């Protein structure tokens, strides 16, 4: 792939080639759990200047998968994601800024289980190859449970 600045415009996210993965901790923060969710769709609107760009994406909450059926079933249940009532996990950007190193930080709102919270993605890599753009971005989510009970990730 070649690296270049993509042309301003609206781009559809190629759902089949998109991967949304996560890593979380369980067992009192000692063990790692890796998982994924499938994207339903989304758009990236690139603007000039780049800081006026937007991203809107929707993931299928019911596709939450860590490879552990019991854990996944509990996370998908009414106790946590309640995917029957809240089938989508959405991200809508609200702004962007460039840091001192020139990396793009994309601020927005993540919605899951009817709860909206601020989230910032840091674009770690963006490459252009013809009319395709490949983007790698990371974010840290701090989830807090309002109720007691067993840790579904443990």
Secondary structure, 3 states (H helix, E strand, C coil): CECCCCCCEEEECCHHHCCEEEEEEECCCCEEEEEEEEEEEEEEEECCCHHHCEEEEEEEEEEEECCCHHHHHHHHCCCCCCCCCCCEEEEEEEEEEECCCCCEEEEEEEEECCEEEEEEEEEEEEEEECCEEEEEEECCCCCCCCCCCCCCCC
